[in-house]
């Protein structure tokens, strides 16, 4: 989360590649919030049931994405948008769905 905060504080991340730059940045955000959700789930499953840990992890990642967009709106030449939050939350949701499927599959597998 500290890495996300520091990168969000950078005034400009534009590489000059036009739409490719935009696409790569959006994919990076999707991936970093997917990773954030997975890491929170990994930590929380030690103290919560898998499904509760997963819901909490998604909630933390999604809420942090909202605060990150607000943070970006305070940085010169940056802006935070609801669409960017949706991209971040979609990354977290994708990780949550993949983790859920994996956990469910391992529960059904014969011992």
C-alpha positions in Angstrom: 0.0 0.0 0.0 2.9 2.3 0.6 4.3 1.7 -2.9 0.9 2.6 -4.3 0.8 5.7 -2.2 4.3 6.8 -3.4 3.5 6.1 -7.0 0.2 8.0 -6.8 2.1 11.0 -5.5 4.2 11.3 -8.7 3.2 14.3 -10.7 3.3 12.6 -14.1 3.7 9.1 -15.2 3.2 9.8 -18.9 5.7 8.1 -21.1 4.6 9.9 -24.2 3.3 6.7 -25.9 -0.3 8.0 -26.2 -3.1 5.4 -25.8 -0.6 2.6 -25.2 0.7 4.5 -22.2 -2.9 4.9 -20.9 -3.7 1.2 -21.5 -0.5 0.0 -19.7 -1.2 2.2 -16.7 -4.8 1.0 -16.5 -3.6 -2.6 -16.7 -1.0 -1.9 -14.0 -3.6 -0.5 -11.7 -5.9 -3.5 -12.3 -3.0 -5.9 -11.5 -1.7 -4.0 -8.4 -5.2 -4.0 -6.8 -5.6 -7.7 -7.7 -2.3 -8.4 -5.9 -3.3 -6.2 -3.0 -6.6 -8.2 -2.6 -4.7 -11.5 -2.8 -2.1 -10.4 -0.2 -4.8 -9.1 2.2 -6.6 -12.5 1.8 -3.4 -14.4 2.5 -2.8 -12.5 5.7 -6.4 -12.5 6.9 -7.1 -16.2 6.3 -4.9 -16.9 9.3 -7.5 -15.3 11.6 -10.7 -15.5 9.6 -12.6 -18.2 7.6 -11.5 -18.1 3.9 -14.8 -16.5 2.6 -14.8 -13.8 5.4 -11.1 -13.1 4.8 -11.8 -12.8 1.1 -14.7 -10.4 1.5 -12.7 -8.3 4.0 -9.6 -8.3 1.6 -11.8 -7.1 -1.3 -13.3 -4.4 0.9 -9.9 -3.2 2.0 -8.5 -3.1 -1.6 -11.6 -1.4 -2.9 -11.6 1.2 -0.1 -7.9 1.8 -0.6 -8.5 2.3 -4.3 -11.0 5.0 -3.5 -8.6 6.8 -1.1 -5.9 6.5 -3.8 -8.1 8.2 -6.3 -8.7 11.0 -3.8 -5.0 11.3 -3.2 -4.3 11.5 -6.9 -6.8 14.4 -7.1 -4.5 16.4 -4.7 -1.4 15.9 -6.8 -0.5 18.4 -9.5 -1.2 17.2 -13.1 -3.0 14.1 -11.8 -6.7 13.4 -11.3 -8.8 10.8 -9.6 -11.9 9.5 -11.3 -14.7 7.0 -10.5 -13.7 5.1 -13.7 -10.2 4.6 -12.4 -11.6 3.4 -9.1 -13.8 0.9 -11.0 -10.7 -0.4 -12.8 -8.9 -0.8 -9.5 -11.9 -2.5 -7.8 -12.3 -4.8 -10.9 -8.8 -6.0 -10.3 -9.5 -6.7 -6.7 -12.8 -8.4 -7.6 -11.1 -10.6 -10.3 -8.5 -11.7 -7.7 -11.3 -12.4 -5.2 -13.3 -14.5 -7.8 -10.2 -16.5 -8.8 -9.2 -17.1 -5.1 -12.8 -18.2 -4.3 -12.9 -20.7 -7.2 -9.5 -22.1 -6.1 -10.6 -22.5 -2.5 -13.9 -24.1 -3.5 -12.1 -26.5 -5.9 -9.7 -27.5 -3.2 -12.5 -28.2 -0.8 -14.2 -30.5 -3.3 -11.0 -32.4 -4.2 -10.7 -35.9 -2.7 -8.2 -36.2 0.0 
